[in-house]
Amino acid sequence: MQLKSITAMIVLLLVVASMLVAGCVTSSDNTATNQPTTNDMISSLNKYFNSTKNMTMVNSFEQTIVDHTHNAYIGSFKDGADKLTPKLHNYTVIVATNSVDGQMLFALQVNKTKSAGYVEITPTLDTQWHGYYKSSTSAANGEVYVTVCEPHNCTSTVANEFSLQDPSSFVVTVDKISNA
C-alpha cells in the first residue's frame, strides 16, 4: 500500500515538472507585463521630440540609473524653427514603481532643483513645480518644470510616451530650459 502512494507521488511530481518545463505553469511576481525595452523607450522618446514636438536632437536619450534604484532616461533637444527664441531643453525622465514612489521622487527632484538655485514662481501643485533660475520674475537665466504623472493621465507630455508603452507607469519628468 505504501509503495502505491510513493509511486503516485513520483508520477505527480513528474507531471508537474514536465508542465513547468513545457511552460504550462507560470509563476507571477506582480510586475507589469508590458514593460518596454530600453531600446523601445529610447526610440519612442527620441521620436516624440523629433517628430511630434519638432525639436532638434542635441543628445539622444540614454538610459541611466538615478538614486541607485530608478531607471531614468536623459536627453537634450533644442526648440525647432517654429519658435521665435529657441531654447535648449535638458530632459530627465524617471520611472517610478508606484504612486508613493512617484510622490517621493517628485519631492526629491523639487528639492534638488531648489538646491541648484531655482526659485518657485507659481504655487506648487500636487503634480507640477515650476521655477526660474535665481529669480522669481524672469526666465532669462533658465527655468525648470518638475512633473509627476499618473498612469493613463499623461496627456500631451513626455510622460505620455511611457503611458503608451507601459500604462502602469508613474513617471517623474524634469525639464531644465536654457537659452540655446
N, C-alpha and C positions, 0 to 999 in steps of 0.2 A: 504494500500500500504506500509506504513512504517512498519507494522508488518511482511510483507513478507521479506523485506530487513533485518530486525533484525533476523528473523528465518534463512535466508540464511547465514548470518554471523556466527550464532551459529553453524550451520551444518558444515560450512567451518572450523571453529576453532576445532570442534570435530574431523574432518577428519585429520587435521594437527597434533593434539595432539595424535591421535591413530597411525599415521605414525611414529611419534617420539618415542612413547613407543615401537612400533614394530621394530624399528631400520631401517626403510626405508629411513629416512632422517638423515644425519650426519652433524656435523659442522667440520670445519677444523681450526687448529691453526698453520699450516705451519711448523710442526715439522716432523722430519724423522719418517717414519712409521715402519722402520725395526730396531729400536734401540734394541741392545742386552740387555738381562737381566744381572744384576750384576753377578749372578752365571755362566751364559754362558760365559761372558767375562773373569772371573777369571779362569774358566776351560780351555778356549781357550789359554790364556796366559801361564798357567802352562804347558799345553800340548806342546805348541810351544817350550818352553825352555827344557823340559824334553825329548821330542821325536825328534823334528826337529833339535834342536841345541845340543842335547846330553849333556845337563848340569845337574848338580845335584842340586836339590832344597835345599836351606838353609831356606828360609822363603817363604811360598806360597804367591801369590799375594793377597792383601786385598784392598778393596775399601776405599777411604778416600775422603775428600774434601780439595782442596787447594785454597788459596786466597779467601776463603769464598764462592766461586761460582762454581768452576770447579770440576767435577768428575775426580778422579785420581786413579790409581792402582799402588801399591808399592809392590815390591817383590825382593828377592835376590837369586842368583844362583851362583854356582861355576862351572868353566870350567870342562869339562869331562876329562877322562883319555886319550883322544886323543891330549891333549896339553902338551908340554914339561914343561912349567911353568904355572900351573893352576892359574887363577885369580878369585877373587870374584867380581861379578857384582851386584851392587845395582841399580835396575831399578825403575824409576818413569815414568809412562805413563799418560799424562794429555790429556783429551778430550776437544778440543776447539769447539766453536759453529759455527765459520765461518772463512774465510781467515784472516780477520782483527784481530779477536780474537787469531787465531793461530800465527800470526806475533807478536802480543803483548805478548803472553805467551812465545814465543821463546826468545824475547828480555829480558823479565823478568827473565827467567831461566838462560840466559847467564850472566846477571848482578849479579844474586845471586851466580852463580858459580865463577865468578871473585872475588866477595866479600869474598868468602870462601877460597881464596888463589890460585885458579887455574890460570895459565898463558897460554894465547893463543899461540899455536905452529905453526899453519898454518893459512893462511889468512881465515877470516870468510867468509863463503858462505851465500847466502840468506837462505839456508835450514839446514846448519850444522856448529857447532862450536866445536873445539877440543882443549883441553888443558891438561897440566901436572900440578901436584900439586907443587907449589912453585919452579918451574923450567921450563925453556924453552927448555931444552935439554934432559931430562930424565924422563921416566915414572916410575922410581924406587919408588917414593913416592905415586904414583897413577896418574890416568888420568881420563878424563871425555869427553863424547860426548853428545852434546845437539843437537837434530834434530827436525825439524818440517816437517811434511809430509802432502801432499795434498791428497784429495780423489783420489782413483784409481791410485796413483803414489807412493805407499809404498811397493815396491818390496824388498824382502829379508831383511826385518827389522821387529822388534817387532810391529811397527805400521801397518804392513800388516795384523796382526790379527784383527785390528779394521776395515781396509778397507774390509776385508772379511765378518765381522759381520755387519758392517754398512758402506756401500760405500759412505755415505755423510760426514764421519768424517774427520776433520782436527785433527791431533794428534801431540803432542809435547812429545818427549822422552828424558830422562836424564839417561845416563848410567855411573855411577861412578865406576871405576875399581880400585881395590887394590890387593895387594898380598894376596893370600889365606892362 
